[in-house]
Amino acid sequence: MPTISIFQKDFSQLVGQSSSMADIEQWLPLVKGEVKDFTQETGEIRVELQDTNRPDLWCVEGIARQIRSVLTGGQTPYPFFSTRGRAKRRIQVMQGMETVRPFVAACASLGFSMSEEGLAQCIQTQEKLADSFGRNRETVSIGLYRLPSITFPVTYGLVQPDEIRFTPLGFEEKMTPHEVLTLHPKGLEYGNILTGCERLPLLWDTNGQVLSFPPIINSRELGEVQIGDTDLLVEVTGTDLSMVILALNIFASNLADRGATIEPIDVIYPYETPMGKTIKTPLDMGNGQRVSLEAIEQALGMPLGAKAIQTALVAYGYQAKATRQSVSVQLPGFRYDLMHVMDVAEDVAITRGYDSFSPIMPQTFTVGALSELEQTSDRLRDLLVGFGFQEMFSNILSSRQEFVERMRIAETEHEALVEVDNVMSLNYACLRPSILPCLLRVEALSPRVFYPHLLFEIGEVAQVDLEADVGSRTLLSLAAISAHPGANFSEMHSYLDLLMYYMIWSYDLLPVSHPSFLDGRVGGIRCGDQMVGYIGEFHPEVLEAWQIDMPTSGFEFEVTAPKT
Amino acid sequence: MDAPNQTDSLHPLEIQVLRALGSAATEALKDPEIVQATTLAPSQISMAVGWLLTKQFVHLVSETTTTLVALTEVGTQFQQVASPPEWILQTAQKTSLDGQATTVKDLQATGEFQPSELSRAFGLLKKEGAISLGAGGSLQTTGKKSPSVEALRSLLNQIHEGSQPLKSFSEEHQALLRQYAVKRGNTQEPFRIDDHTVRAFSLTPEGRNLLPNLREDAAQEISQLTPELLKDGSWRNCTFRKYSIHLRPPRLAVGRRHAYREFLDTVKTKLTSMGFQEMRGELVETEFWDMDALFMPQFHPARAIHDVYFVKEPTHAKRIPEPFLSQVAETHKNGGTTGSKGWQYSYDPERAKRLVLRSQGTAVSARTLATNPPVPSKFFSIARCFRYDQVDATHATDFFQVEGIVLGSDINFRTLLGLLKLFATEMAQAKEIRFLPAYFPFTEPSVEMHVRHPKLGWMELGGAGLFRSEVTVPLGVTVPVIAWGLGLDRMAMVALGIQDIRDLFTSDLEAVRNMRRDL
């Protein structure tokens, strides 16, 4: 979820009326936004935007545009989406780009004098779109340039890594693209996007001046926009055509909102694209649909009627025309998130306000129930609490050291674990295969706590099982321990025996050997013909490994629901 | 309260202490003096004095702390036989007199001392030049005396007489005593250095007032009724000592449910009482059920390596059940039969098999949808989930999500709000509610519920929505479905009086025993 900075005064100007914090908080639900922080002195508001599918809202212009639209009942489409004929300026794409970074979109922005505020917001939008929407520049990256210094047509093509030199932003001396990748901080940060490319993408103008080395860095000569610049070139490159065009559409709309005149640019490809060989950008991608009124009314639970639905959609910025059964809708050019009629229904609800829908309390009768396993678990918990055991509740992600090494089961049949691949910390690297280590951890941390310690926990464990579809099984397991100077096998055996008696489960103990327990003081617990667990006195080496100074014994077995 | 009544409830131990203080020649008595003046053990006296202090019959006049050195059991043995260096010297002398050679190995073989003790002693003797190594590693006395051995011997003898203040020894001896004193992790040392506090007490005026009324027969009073007294009826001839009922009772270690789990128990009871059936799932999930089935595109940022825990081995599930895999794949690609245009990308069925630690409880709901559930029906789960997050006061690596679904042909946005309103009253006793637009990849419309909790004020209680057709249709469900999730941890933390989310699962037994629920 992106979080951005907006400034109260700038926002008020864009929304077209002075806006108090109370106003802003009241309006933000329209964009699924929430104020995270407000600094009175600077007027800076940190806003978190929830909708990962609406990149047009990740900037102050977009937030203000959406709110303004609802407040004023709608908005007229931007003229630059519908200009006819050939554009004044042209970008020629060279053969070969299709395998490296196939798409580019661009427009000119005239007559808006770049303010400090505007530049800061432009840079923020550029970053948010490239990082969050463009997956760290991989699918989308954006560049801004000083238009008057550029002579069109501009070429988007490939060069040999050391064929050409230009001065990248942030440096004084000229470098080749290859040097940028190996020396420039941005080259080091984003260079991996171009891994494996023999030739590298570059934008240059008719006079051979380099605009930028996308998606890495702009040239300093043309690509260092400054406060006071009035005429700009905006360019987006990337690997997904509709995302590239959408990013440009958003950027163009933002500049238009600040007063710029947007002039489209023709992009001419030598290869076929999903939208043809010549694409004039910005481009309204015609994201229109005819959707059923009934579907909207049913989803919202209110017979709103064609007129009310049309009014709500227009107010939210759609072009909408309702007939008796359906409404044809068209999203504004800076949106591309309409997938299903439910998306339209939600926008109707948002415009009208969720509070305008009165809740209907649930009417249908359904039988509630806990699973058999949970019911069994609860019976066991009640019994053990009655026996005097304190229930524990542990995190279940921990280390191999706790689950295997301290339990003395390394290099035995018991050591298999479900392990995490992308480990953040060795302390959270494995799922617990049993609960006893969690209870011993309690003992290790509680030597000065009033004795005796009778502890139990019932919960999920994950055991490796290569037969299972997912390579492991989630089981319900019950573990209990006793720690005090007289703790021994027979005490825990008494508790186990009583537990089995009350559960009416027949069981027997088999003499087995288990590295965690003292030989001759350990039993395998068998229910029916299933081995379900162990009971025993912990081996002193186990206790030493946990630095526990108190005799401790325990049992653990798998719990299954009674077969019905 | 008049004096006779107060004396009735005095414990015989208290009476003895009061008498001792009352008949003393001095105004105040130190605790060893009280021991002498009574027949009581120091622990009994400290207990009785404690009670009398609370009742304000005696008060503390002074308190002095002295550091005392005493012999441990090991020390007494050293004193009577020999300390390790002393023993080495003696043995070496003896064997060389006998014309034999002794090596360090031979010494170890006797088993008289621990190897670590021997090597320390040997190091000391070599350093002080009292012993040297001859041919074949044999120990030889040099005739030089070991100052440490001699000092140790004199200290052992001196302290054997009784414990002594540490200060009464010279600086060097103090250092030596410290070196050979019991420490944590090393209990096999001859000396014990402890702070010893001597307190002096005297009677308060109230305490002095009690003296004339102290019972003479206190020692003959009955403190505990016994089966014998009942059987032979002799209890009739006894007086029962009256208890001081306001004293703190002794501690108990009892059996109890875990307080956080008990909180979750109330949640599941509420949910079943509202007609919800429990669902359970697996800790290890495929990306398919954890994300694909929930219409999160495979390029979704929340699926990256920094958000989800991936399983090391095996990396992929054997299979994803059909027809769900193909139907979900089609839906991602172009909407399939859902009326959606889909995400328009090439879906990777191998990626769907990638195993992860379940990152959201909604995965359990997705699996339930694929089981052809009855209509109408309601389900919930309290599912352990995992997030790739730095652990801190507000983030845990594993935690519980309370979530579920409601299926019904009458389901719509307003019944969704109705259900949430019911949750607000049932779960948070809240009467004021706000519904706000929200975004979840798998629901549309989506809503966030904020409620005014009677104790916590405005808080976010949960998120919900109508499952997108892109979720339900590929899994075989054609009626509308509500998906909901409740964020109850903050409520639980306030109810349990804890500030750090990690404390919900603490391994500190004292904290678990003390945790109690207030809400």
Interface residues (C-beta under 8 A of the other chain):
Chain A: P29 L30 K32 Q50 D51 T52 N53 S132 R135 S242 Q298 A299 L300 G301 M302 L338 M339 H340 V341 M342 D343 A345 E346 A349 I350 Y354 D355 F357 S358 P359 I360 M361 P362 Q363 T364 F365 T366 V367 G368 A369 L370 S371 L373 E374 D378 R381 L384 V385 G386 F387 G388 F389 Q390 E391 M392 F393 S394 N395 I396 L397 V418 E419 V420 D421 N422 M424 S425 Y428 L431 C438 R441 V442 A444 L445 S446 V449 F450 Y451 P452 H453 L454 L455 E460 A462 L466 D469 V470 G471 S472 R473 T474
Chain B: R251 A253 V254 G255 R256 R257 H258 Y260 R261 D265 K268 L271 T272 S273 M274 G275 F276 Q277 E278 M279 R280 G281 E282 L283 V284 E285 T286 F299 H300 P301 I305 H306 Y309 F310 V311 K312 E313 P314 T315 A317 K318 R319 G335 T338 G339 S340 K341 G342 W343 Q344 L355 L357 P376 S377 K378 R384 F386 Y388 Q390 V391 A396 T397 D398 V406 G408 D410 N412 F413 R414 T415 L417 G418 L419 L420 K421 L422 R434 F435 L436 P437 A438 Y439 P441 E444 P445 S446 V447 L466 R468 S469 E470 P480 L504 F505 S507 D508 L509 E510 V512 R513
